[in-house]
Amino acid sequence: MLKLCRRYLNWIQNSVFEGELTDVKLKELLHEAKQMMNEETDSIIVFKSRQEKWLDKMVVGKEKNKIDNIL
Amino acid sequence: MLKLCRRYLNWIQNSVFEGELTDVKLKELLHEAKQMMNEETDSIIVFKSRQEKWLDKMVVGKEKNKIDNIL
């Protein structure tokens, strides 16, 4: 799941990913994710903001190393 | 940390919480969180949307049981 999400998004913390996706790409990602998750027990929560400026991001503490995006 | 976050927010998944907070309450929460986290290794990422309608939420799979908010 981590590998899949990283193909589409940046991994920012534990099970949290962030990125810009078209609706088509999001559908692709969720389609693939559904095949590996158990929909009875697992969940994926998507927060969508249509415009980046509508969402403020604040980081306290250590930001994930850039290297984590490559591994 | 879980206990602290739950005093201010709803626990929606693993280390992810959601809720409406005033700026004062957010400051309080972060102040308390900083006292228990290691800022060299841990992180808290806050996404803020000024208006709820600017953020769409989509859940795939199982939503956390309401009971989780009480435990």
Backbone of each chain as nested JSON, in Angstrom:
{
  "chains": [
    {"id": "A", "residues": [
      {"number": 1, "name": "MET", "atoms": {"N": [0.849, -1.21, 0.0], "CA": [0.0, 0.0, 0.0], "C": [0.883, 1.259, 0.0]}},
      {"number": 2, "name": "LEU", "atoms": {"N": [1.933, 1.196, 0.818], "CA": [2.897, 2.302, 0.855], "C": [3.478, 2.559, -0.535]}},
      {"number": 3, "name": "LYS", "atoms": {"N": [3.888, 1.475, -1.162], "CA": [4.488, 1.545, -2.499], "C": [3.505, 2.156, -3.5]}},
      {"number": 4, "name": "LEU", "atoms": {"N": [2.277, 1.68, -3.43], "CA": [1.231, 2.175, -4.332], "C": [1.011, 3.679, -4.114]}},
      {"number": 5, "name": "CYS", "atoms": {"N": [0.833, 4.058, -2.865], "CA": [0.556, 5.464, -2.569], "C": [1.706, 6.364, -3.006]}},
      {"number": 6, "name": "ARG", "atoms": {"N": [2.923, 5.84, -2.846], "CA": [4.078, 6.633, -3.249], "C": [4.193, 6.821, -4.748]}},
      {"number": 7, "name": "ARG", "atoms": {"N": [3.547, 5.967, -5.513], "CA": [3.555, 6.152, -6.958], "C": [2.746, 7.387, -7.344]}},
      {"number": 8, "name": "TYR", "atoms": {"N": [1.817, 7.759, -6.461], "CA": [0.933, 8.881, -6.772], "C": [1.18, 10.117, -5.906]}},
      {"number": 9, "name": "LEU", "atoms": {"N": [1.703, 9.88, -4.704], "CA": [1.742, 10.956, -3.709], "C": [3.074, 11.018, -2.97]}},
      {"number": 10, "name": "ASN", "atoms": {"N": [3.254, 12.071, -2.179], "CA": [4.408, 12.156, -1.281], "C": [4.017, 11.63, 0.088]}},
      {"number": 11, "name": "TRP", "atoms": {"N": [4.89, 10.837, 0.636], "CA": [4.647, 10.26, 1.957], "C": [5.053, 11.302, 2.984]}},
      {"number": 12, "name": "ILE", "atoms": {"N": [4.14, 11.778, 3.79], "CA": [4.52, 12.832, 4.735], "C": [4.603, 12.376, 6.181]}},
      {"number": 13, "name": "GLN", "atoms": {"N": [3.867, 11.341, 6.538], "CA": [3.94, 10.854, 7.922], "C": [3.174, 9.552, 8.056]}},
      {"number": 14, "name": "ASN", "atoms": {"N": [3.778, 8.577, 8.729], "CA": [3.108, 7.293, 8.98], "C": [2.232, 6.874, 7.801]}},
      {"number": 15, "name": "SER", "atoms": {"N": [0.93, 6.896, 7.992], "CA": [0.045, 6.475, 6.909], "C": [-0.609, 7.678, 6.232]}},
      {"number": 16, "name": "VAL", "atoms": {"N": [0.126, 8.779, 6.184], "CA": [-0.409, 10.007, 5.597], "C": [0.395, 10.403, 4.358]}},
      {"number": 17, "name": "PHE", "atoms": {"N": [-0.323, 10.687, 3.295], "CA": [0.296, 11.06, 2.022], "C": [-0.337, 12.354, 1.54]}},
      {"number": 18, "name": "GLU", "atoms": {"N": [0.397, 13.029, 0.69], "CA": [-0.061, 14.336, 0.233], "C": [0.337, 14.506, -1.228]}},
      {"number": 19, "name": "GLY", "atoms": {"N": [-0.464, 15.193, -1.979], "CA": [-0.06, 15.467, -3.348], "C": [-1.181, 16.018, -4.186]}},
      {"number": 20, "name": "GLU", "atoms": {"N": [-0.806, 16.427, -5.383], "CA": [-1.784, 16.933, -6.332], "C": [-2.113, 15.833, -7.322]}},
      {"number": 21, "name": "LEU", "atoms": {"N": [-3.386, 15.509, -7.445], "CA": [-3.814, 14.459, -8.365], "C": [-4.989, 14.947, -9.191]}},
      {"number": 22, "name": "THR", "atoms": {"N": [-5.041, 14.535, -10.42], "CA": [-6.256, 14.775, -11.195], "C": [-7.319, 13.793, -10.692]}},
      {"number": 23, "name": "ASP", "atoms": {"N": [-8.569, 14.046, -11.02], "CA": [-9.638, 13.131, -10.623], "C": [-9.411, 11.733, -11.188]}},
      {"number": 24, "name": "VAL", "atoms": {"N": [-8.876, 11.689, -12.386], "CA": [-8.619, 10.392, -13.027], "C": [-7.547, 9.618, -12.255]}},
      {"number": 25, "name": "LYS", "atoms": {"N": [-6.476, 10.301, -11.904], "CA": [-5.39, 9.664, -11.141], "C": [-5.889, 9.198, -9.768]}},
      {"number": 26, "name": "LEU", "atoms": {"N": [-6.735, 10.001, -9.141], "CA": [-7.28, 9.622, -7.829], "C": [-8.122, 8.356, -7.963]}},
      {"number": 27, "name": "LYS", "atoms": {"N": [-8.927, 8.3, -9.011], "CA": [-9.741, 7.1, -9.258], "C": [-8.867, 5.875, -9.45]}},
      {"number": 28, "name": "GLU", "atoms": {"N": [-7.813, 6.031, -10.231], "CA": [-6.853, 4.937, -10.456], "C": [-6.269, 4.444, -9.133]}},
      {"number": 29, "name": "LEU", "atoms": {"N": [-5.796, 5.39, -8.351], "CA": [-5.174, 5.066, -7.062], "C": [-6.162, 4.315, -6.166]}},
      {"number": 30, "name": "LEU", "atoms": {"N": [-7.393, 4.83, -6.065], "CA": [-8.379, 4.188, -5.184], "C": [-8.788, 2.815, -5.716]}},
      {"number": 31, "name": "HIS", "atoms": {"N": [-8.826, 2.696, -7.019], "CA": [-9.15, 1.404, -7.622], "C": [-8.099, 0.363, -7.246]}},
      {"number": 32, "name": "GLU", "atoms": {"N": [-6.844, 0.751, -7.366], "CA": [-5.762, -0.169, -7.013], "C": [-5.726, -0.455, -5.511]}},
      {"number": 33, "name": "ALA", "atoms": {"N": [-5.994, 0.586, -4.732], "CA": [-5.955, 0.433, -3.271], "C": [-7.032, -0.542, -2.795]}},
      {"number": 34, "name": "LYS", "atoms": {"N": [-8.213, -0.433, -3.414], "CA": [-9.324, -1.314, -3.011], "C": [-8.996, -2.784, -3.223]}},
      {"number": 35, "name": "GLN", "atoms": {"N": [-8.134, -3.039, -4.205], "CA": [-7.787, -4.431, -4.48], "C": [-6.872, -5.015, -3.403]}},
      {"number": 36, "name": "MET", "atoms": {"N": [-6.15, -4.143, -2.701], "CA": [-5.266, -4.697, -1.664], "C": [-5.767, -4.49, -0.245]}},
      {"number": 37, "name": "MET", "atoms": {"N": [-6.795, -3.672, -0.074], "CA": [-7.285, -3.45, 1.287], "C": [-8.465, -4.371, 1.582]}},
      {"number": 38, "name": "ASN", "atoms": {"N": [-8.772, -4.497, 2.865], "CA": [-9.974, -5.198, 3.291], "C": [-10.994, -4.124, 3.653]}},
      {"number": 39, "name": "GLU", "atoms": {"N": [-11.988, -3.972, 2.796], "CA": [-12.936, -2.865, 2.995], "C": [-13.791, -3.012, 4.26]}},
      {"number": 40, "name": "GLU", "atoms": {"N": [-13.783, -4.221, 4.847], "CA": [-14.542, -4.448, 6.087], "C": [-13.796, -3.888, 7.301]}},
      {"number": 41, "name": "THR", "atoms": {"N": [-12.49, -3.842, 7.186], "CA": [-11.703, -3.479, 8.37], "C": [-10.785, -2.27, 8.151]}},
      {"number": 42, "name": "ASP", "atoms": {"N": [-10.375, -2.058, 6.918], "CA": [-9.429, -0.974, 6.642], "C": [-10.145, 0.256, 6.099]}},
      {"number": 43, "name": "SER", "atoms": {"N": [-9.448, 1.369, 6.145], "CA": [-10.05, 2.562, 5.559], "C": [-9.018, 3.482, 4.927]}},
      {"number": 44, "name": "ILE", "atoms": {"N": [-9.487, 4.19, 3.942], "CA": [-8.705, 5.252, 3.32], "C": [-9.573, 6.497, 3.41]}},
      {"number": 45, "name": "ILE", "atoms": {"N": [-9.006, 7.56, 3.904], "CA": [-9.767, 8.802, 3.999], "C": [-9.077, 9.832, 3.119]}},
      {"number": 46, "name": "VAL", "atoms": {"N": [-9.831, 10.392, 2.2], "CA": [-9.269, 11.362, 1.267], "C": [-9.809, 12.746, 1.601]}},
      {"number": 47, "name": "PHE", "atoms": {"N": [-8.897, 13.671, 1.849], "CA": [-9.3, 15.066, 2.01], "C": [-8.907, 15.794, 0.743]}},
      {"number": 48, "name": "LYS", "atoms": {"N": [-9.877, 16.416, 0.133], "CA": [-9.608, 17.122, -1.111], "C": [-9.867, 18.606, -0.959]}},
      {"number": 49, "name": "SER", "atoms": {"N": [-8.922, 19.371, -1.387], "CA": [-9.108, 20.812, -1.425], "C": [-8.941, 21.221, -2.88]}},
      {"number": 50, "name": "ARG", "atoms": {"N": [-9.937, 21.856, -3.426], "CA": [-9.869, 22.168, -4.858], "C": [-8.732, 23.125, -5.188]}},
      {"number": 51, "name": "GLN", "atoms": {"N": [-8.436, 24.015, -4.264], "CA": [-7.337, 24.946, -4.493], "C": [-6.332, 24.858, -3.361]}},
      {"number": 52, "name": "GLU", "atoms": {"N": [-5.071, 24.804, -3.716], "CA": [-4.024, 24.643, -2.708], "C": [-4.043, 25.782, -1.696]}},
      {"number": 53, "name": "LYS", "atoms": {"N": [-4.343, 26.982, -2.178], "CA": [-4.31, 28.15, -1.283], "C": [-5.386, 28.083, -0.198]}},
      {"number": 54, "name": "TRP", "atoms": {"N": [-6.367, 27.202, -0.373], "CA": [-7.42, 27.078, 0.626], "C": [-6.987, 26.224, 1.814]}},
      {"number": 55, "name": "LEU", "atoms": {"N": [-5.824, 25.607, 1.691], "CA": [-5.372, 24.709, 2.733], "C": [-4.023, 25.185, 3.27]}},
      {"number": 56, "name": "ASP", "atoms": {"N": [-3.987, 25.515, 4.551], "CA": [-2.709, 25.888, 5.168], "C": [-2.085, 24.658, 5.796]}},
      {"number": 57, "name": "LYS", "atoms": {"N": [-0.771, 24.541, 5.649], "CA": [-0.064, 23.407, 6.243], "C": [0.964, 23.943, 7.226]}},
      {"number": 58, "name": "MET", "atoms": {"N": [1.001, 23.329, 8.389], "CA": [1.931, 23.761, 9.434], "C": [2.635, 22.512, 9.942]}},
      {"number": 59, "name": "VAL", "atoms": {"N": [3.963, 22.562, 10.015], "CA": [4.697, 21.399, 10.513], "C": [5.371, 21.74, 11.831]}},
      {"number": 60, "name": "VAL", "atoms": {"N": [5.133, 20.935, 12.843], "CA": [5.785, 21.081, 14.144], "C": [6.732, 19.896, 14.294]}},
      {"number": 61, "name": "GLY", "atoms": {"N": [7.976, 20.176, 14.652], "CA": [8.944, 19.084, 14.806], "C": [9.646, 18.794, 13.505]}},
      {"number": 62, "name": "LYS", "atoms": {"N": [10.044, 17.555, 13.359], "CA": [10.883, 17.176, 12.231], "C": [10.076, 16.797, 10.992]}},
      {"number": 63, "name": "GLU", "atoms": {"N": [10.388, 17.445, 9.878], "CA": [9.746, 17.04, 8.624], "C": [10.423, 15.789, 8.1]}},
      {"number": 64, "name": "LYS", "atoms": {"N": [9.649, 14.948, 7.467], "CA": [10.2, 13.714, 6.899], "C": [11.369, 14.058, 5.992]}},
      {"number": 65, "name": "ASN", "atoms": {"N": [12.43, 13.278, 6.1], "CA": [13.58, 13.499, 5.221], "C": [13.194, 13.37, 3.764]}},
      {"number": 66, "name": "LYS", "atoms": {"N": [13.78, 14.222, 2.951], "CA": [13.549, 14.13, 1.509], "C": [13.878, 12.718, 1.014]}},
      {"number": 67, "name": "ILE", "atoms": {"N": [14.898, 12.125, 1.642], "CA": [15.343, 10.804, 1.2], "C": [14.218, 9.765, 1.289]}},
      {"number": 68, "name": "ASP", "atoms": {"N": [13.293, 9.981, 2.225], "CA": [12.182, 9.058, 2.367], "C": [11.34, 8.979, 1.107]}},
      {"number": 69, "name": "ASN", "atoms": {"N": [11.372, 10.041, 0.333], "CA": [10.581, 10.021, -0.897], "C": [11.229, 9.204, -1.999]}},
      {"number": 70, "name": "ILE", "atoms": {"N": [12.492, 8.866, -1.785], "CA": [13.225, 8.131, -2.81], "C": [13.253, 6.633, -2.505]}},
      {"number": 71, "name": "LEU", "atoms": {"N": [13.416, 6.315, -1.238], "CA": [13.546, 4.92, -0.799], "C": [12.508, 3.989, -1.419]}}
    ]},
    {"id": "B", "residues": [
      {"number": 1, "name": "MET", "atoms": {"N": [-0.18, 11.031, 23.865], "CA": [-0.466, 11.922, 22.728], "C": [-1.875, 11.699, 22.176]}},
      {"number": 2, "name": "LEU", "atoms": {"N": [-2.235, 10.428, 22.091], "CA": [-3.583, 10.069, 21.64], "C": [-4.632, 10.71, 22.552]}},
      {"number": 3, "name": "LYS", "atoms": {"N": [-4.397, 10.562, 23.841], "CA": [-5.309, 11.097, 24.848], "C": [-5.431, 12.617, 24.715]}},
      {"number": 4, "name": "LEU", "atoms": {"N": [-4.29, 13.251, 24.546], "CA": [-4.263, 14.712, 24.394], "C": [-5.049, 15.12, 23.151]}},
      {"number": 5, "name": "CYS", "atoms": {"N": [-4.732, 14.502, 22.03], "CA": [-5.392, 14.883, 20.776], "C": [-6.897, 14.668, 20.85]}},
      {"number": 6, "name": "ARG", "atoms": {"N": [-7.28, 13.603, 21.545], "CA": [-8.706, 13.322, 21.664], "C": [-9.453, 14.329, 22.522]}},
      {"number": 7, "name": "ARG", "atoms": {"N": [-8.721, 15.033, 23.36], "CA": [-9.387, 16.07, 24.152], "C": [-9.811, 17.221, 23.252]}},
      {"number": 8, "name": "TYR", "atoms": {"N": [-9.144, 17.36, 22.122], "CA": [-9.425, 18.487, 21.229], "C": [-10.099, 18.078, 19.919]}},
      {"number": 9, "name": "LEU", "atoms": {"N": [-9.849, 16.827, 19.496], "CA": [-10.236, 16.432, 18.137], "C": [-10.883, 15.049, 18.107]}},
      {"number": 10, "name": "ASN", "atoms": {"N": [-11.41, 14.69, 16.943], "CA": [-11.9, 13.322, 16.734], "C": [-10.802, 12.492, 16.096]}},
      {"number": 11, "name": "TRP", "atoms": {"N": [-10.645, 11.3, 16.597], "CA": [-9.633, 10.385, 16.079], "C": [-10.215, 9.69, 14.859]}},
      {"number": 12, "name": "ILE", "atoms": {"N": [-9.668, 9.913, 13.694], "CA": [-10.283, 9.298, 12.521], "C": [-9.496, 8.127, 11.944]}},
      {"number": 13, "name": "GLN", "atoms": {"N": [-8.202, 8.061, 12.176], "CA": [-7.436, 6.921, 11.663], "C": [-6.007, 6.977, 12.194]}},
      {"number": 14, "name": "ASN", "atoms": {"N": [-5.503, 5.834, 12.642], "CA": [-4.125, 5.744, 13.145], "C": [-3.698, 7.023, 13.861]}},
      {"number": 15, "name": "SER", "atoms": {"N": [-2.803, 7.779, 13.249], "CA": [-2.327, 8.997, 13.914], "C": [-2.946, 10.242, 13.293]}},
      {"number": 16, "name": "VAL", "atoms": {"N": [-4.172, 10.09, 12.809], "CA": [-4.861, 11.199, 12.143], "C": [-6.094, 11.622, 12.944]}},
      {"number": 17, "name": "PHE", "atoms": {"N": [-6.19, 12.916, 13.16], "CA": [-7.299, 13.477, 13.928], "C": [-7.929, 14.607, 13.13]}},
      {"number": 18, "name": "GLU", "atoms": {"N": [-9.168, 14.882, 13.443], "CA": [-9.906, 15.879, 12.682], "C": [-10.793, 16.668, 13.629]}},
      {"number": 19, "name": "GLY", "atoms": {"N": [-11.004, 17.915, 13.341], "CA": [-11.927, 18.666, 14.161], "C": [-11.886, 20.147, 13.911]}},
      {"number": 20, "name": "GLU", "atoms": {"N": [-12.832, 20.826, 14.52], "CA": [-12.875, 22.279, 14.424], "C": [-12.29, 22.868, 15.683]}},
      {"number": 21, "name": "LEU", "atoms": {"N": [-11.281, 23.7, 15.518], "CA": [-10.624, 24.316, 16.671], "C": [-10.482, 25.814, 16.432]}},
      {"number": 22, "name": "THR", "atoms": {"N": [-10.62, 26.576, 17.493], "CA": [-10.267, 27.99, 17.385], "C": [-8.742, 28.079, 17.363]}},
      {"number": 23, "name": "ASP", "atoms": {"N": [-8.227, 29.208, 16.952], "CA": [-6.769, 29.39, 16.938], "C": [-6.186, 29.235, 18.344]}},
      {"number": 24, "name": "VAL", "atoms": {"N": [-6.937, 29.695, 19.326], "CA": [-6.469, 29.593, 20.711], "C": [-6.369, 28.133, 21.143]}},
      {"number": 25, "name": "LYS", "atoms": {"N": [-7.386, 27.368, 20.818], "CA": [-7.394, 25.944, 21.18], "C": [-6.265, 25.193, 20.455]}},
      {"number": 26, "name": "LEU", "atoms": {"N": [-6.032, 25.557, 19.207], "CA": [-4.952, 24.914, 18.447], "C": [-3.604, 25.209, 19.096]}},
      {"number": 27, "name": "LYS", "atoms": {"N": [-3.43, 26.451, 19.498], "CA": [-2.177, 26.822, 20.182], "C": [-1.991, 26.022, 21.463]}},
      {"number": 28, "name": "GLU", "atoms": {"N": [-3.062, 25.895, 22.221], "CA": [-3.036, 25.111, 23.464], "C": [-2.621, 23.678, 23.189]}},
      {"number": 29, "name": "LEU", "atoms": {"N": [-3.268, 23.089, 22.199], "CA": [-2.992, 21.692, 21.832], "C": [-1.529, 21.52, 21.433]}},
      {"number": 30, "name": "LEU", "atoms": {"N": [-1.029, 22.418, 20.576], "CA": [0.353, 22.293, 20.111], "C": [1.345, 22.535, 21.246]}},
      {"number": 31, "name": "HIS", "atoms": {"N": [0.983, 23.441, 22.131], "CA": [1.834, 23.709, 23.289], "C": [1.986, 22.453, 24.15]}},
      {"number": 32, "name": "GLU", "atoms": {"N": [0.867, 21.791, 24.402], "CA": [0.899, 20.566, 25.211], "C": [1.606, 19.436, 24.47]}},
      {"number": 33, "name": "ALA", "atoms": {"N": [1.363, 19.366, 23.162], "CA": [1.964, 18.294, 22.358], "C": [3.485, 18.421, 22.344]}},
      {"number": 34, "name": "LYS", "atoms": {"N": [3.965, 19.658, 22.231], "CA": [5.417, 19.882, 22.188], "C": [6.102, 19.396, 23.458]}},
      {"number": 35, "name": "GLN", "atoms": {"N": [5.372, 19.431, 24.556], "CA": [5.969, 18.981, 25.82], "C": [6.154, 17.473, 25.876]}},
      {"number": 36, "name": "MET", "atoms": {"N": [5.357, 16.738, 25.086], "CA": [5.52, 15.284, 25.139], "C": [6.211, 14.702, 23.914]}},
      {"number": 37, "name": "MET", "atoms": {"N": [6.397, 15.491, 22.879], "CA": [7.061, 14.968, 21.681], "C": [8.549, 15.288, 21.696]}},
      {"number": 38, "name": "ASN", "atoms": {"N": [9.296, 14.581, 20.874], "CA": [10.7, 14.883, 20.659], "C": [10.788, 15.618, 19.326]}},
      {"number": 39, "name": "GLU", "atoms": {"N": [11.017, 16.928, 19.407], "CA": [10.968, 17.729, 18.172], "C": [12.08, 17.396, 17.186]}},
      {"number": 40, "name": "GLU", "atoms": {"N": [13.088, 16.628, 17.651], "CA": [14.181, 16.207, 16.76], "C": [13.754, 15.044, 15.866]}},
      {"number": 41, "name": "THR", "atoms": {"N": [12.829, 14.252, 16.37], "CA": [12.492, 13.015, 15.649], "C": [11.009, 12.905, 15.289]}},
      {"number": 42, "name": "ASP", "atoms": {"N": [10.159, 13.527, 16.07], "CA": [8.708, 13.391, 15.836], "C": [8.163, 14.587, 15.083]}},
      {"number": 43, "name": "SER", "atoms": {"N": [6.999, 14.419, 14.525], "CA": [6.38, 15.564, 13.86], "C": [4.868, 15.57, 14.007]}},
      {"number": 44, "name": "ILE", "atoms": {"N": [4.344, 16.756, 13.957], "CA": [2.905, 16.971, 13.899], "C": [2.674, 17.843, 12.678]}},
      {"number": 45, "name": "ILE", "atoms": {"N": [1.776, 17.419, 11.826], "CA": [1.47, 18.215, 10.645], "C": [0.011, 18.648, 10.741]}},
      {"number": 46, "name": "VAL", "atoms": {"N": [-0.199, 19.941, 10.657], "CA": [-1.553, 20.478, 10.782], "C": [-2.005, 21.001, 9.421]}},
      {"number": 47, "name": "PHE", "atoms": {"N": [-3.118, 20.49, 8.95], "CA": [-3.728, 21.045, 7.734], "C": [-4.935, 21.849, 8.172]}},
      {"number": 48, "name": "LYS", "atoms": {"N": [-4.937, 23.093, 7.788], "CA": [-6.035, 23.969, 8.193], "C": [-6.803, 24.464, 6.981]}},
      {"number": 49, "name": "SER", "atoms": {"N": [-8.085, 24.342, 7.073], "CA": [-8.94, 24.901, 6.035], "C": [-9.839, 25.904, 6.738]}},
      {"number": 50, "name": "ARG", "atoms": {"N": [-9.827, 27.13, 6.275], "CA": [-10.582, 28.152, 6.998], "C": [-12.089, 27.893, 6.954]}},
      {"number": 51, "name": "GLN", "atoms": {"N": [-12.517, 27.323, 5.849], "CA": [-13.944, 27.009, 5.744], "C": [-14.132, 25.529, 5.449]}},
      {"number": 52, "name": "GLU", "atoms": {"N": [-15.057, 24.92, 6.164], "CA": [-15.277, 23.48, 6.028], "C": [-15.653, 23.112, 4.596]}},
      {"number": 53, "name": "LYS", "atoms": {"N": [-16.408, 23.964, 3.961], "CA": [-16.898, 23.663, 2.606], "C": [-15.77, 23.619, 1.575]}},
      {"number": 54, "name": "TRP", "atoms": {"N": [-14.609, 24.152, 1.944], "CA": [-13.482, 24.134, 1.016], "C": [-12.771, 22.783, 0.997]}},
      {"number": 55, "name": "LEU", "atoms": {"N": [-13.163, 21.915, 1.917], "CA": [-12.478, 20.64, 2.047], "C": [-13.49, 19.5, 1.862]}},
      {"number": 56, "name": "ASP", "atoms": {"N": [-13.277, 18.685, 0.853], "CA": [-14.138, 17.517, 0.661], "C": [-13.505, 16.318, 1.334]}},
      {"number": 57, "name": "LYS", "atoms": {"N": [-14.321, 15.516, 1.967], "CA": [-13.821, 14.321, 2.632], "C": [-14.486, 13.102, 2.014]}},
      {"number": 58, "name": "MET", "atoms": {"N": [-13.684, 12.107, 1.71], "CA": [-14.204, 10.895, 1.09], "C": [-13.648, 9.72, 1.882]}},
      {"number": 59, "name": "VAL", "atoms": {"N": [-14.519, 8.787, 2.29], "CA": [-14.038, 7.628, 3.038], "C": [-14.23, 6.362, 2.21]}},
      {"number": 60, "name": "VAL", "atoms": {"N": [-13.165, 5.6, 2.038], "CA": [-13.229, 4.313, 1.347], "C": [-13.004, 3.253, 2.41]}},
      {"number": 61, "name": "GLY", "atoms": {"N": [-13.858, 2.244, 2.45], "CA": [-13.709, 1.191, 3.449], "C": [-14.434, 1.549, 4.726]}},
      {"number": 62, "name": "LYS", "atoms": {"N": [-13.94, 1.023, 5.813], "CA": [-14.643, 1.134, 7.078], "C": [-14.305, 2.422, 7.821]}},
      {"number": 63, "name": "GLU", "atoms": {"N": [-15.331, 3.171, 8.178], "CA": [-15.099, 4.359, 9.016], "C": [-14.9, 3.901, 10.445]}},
      {"number": 64, "name": "LYS", "atoms": {"N": [-14.071, 4.631, 11.158], "CA": [-13.828, 4.296, 12.559], "C": [-15.153, 4.253, 13.313]}},
      {"number": 65, "name": "ASN", "atoms": {"N": [-15.306, 3.253, 14.173], "CA": [-16.513, 3.161, 14.973], "C": [-16.694, 4.38, 15.859]}},
      {"number": 66, "name": "LYS", "atoms": {"N": [-17.929, 4.798, 15.975], "CA": [-18.237, 5.92, 16.872], "C": [-17.705, 5.63, 18.271]}},
      {"number": 67, "name": "ILE", "atoms": {"N": [-17.746, 4.34, 18.646], "CA": [-17.31, 3.962, 19.987], "C": [-15.857, 4.354, 20.255]}},
      {"number": 68, "name": "ASP", "atoms": {"N": [-15.071, 4.389, 19.206], "CA": [-13.669, 4.777, 19.363], "C": [-13.52, 6.18, 19.929]}},
      {"number": 69, "name": "ASN", "atoms": {"N": [-14.52, 6.993, 19.695], "CA": [-14.446, 8.353, 20.198], "C": [-14.743, 8.438, 21.696]}},
      {"number": 70, "name": "ILE", "atoms": {"N": [-15.291, 7.341, 22.231], "CA": [-15.683, 7.345, 23.644], "C": [-14.616, 6.67, 24.502]}},
      {"number": 71, "name": "LEU", "atoms": {"N": [-14.055, 5.601, 23.973], "CA": [-13.068, 4.791, 24.741], "C": [-11.994, 5.626, 25.406]}}
    ]}
  ]
}
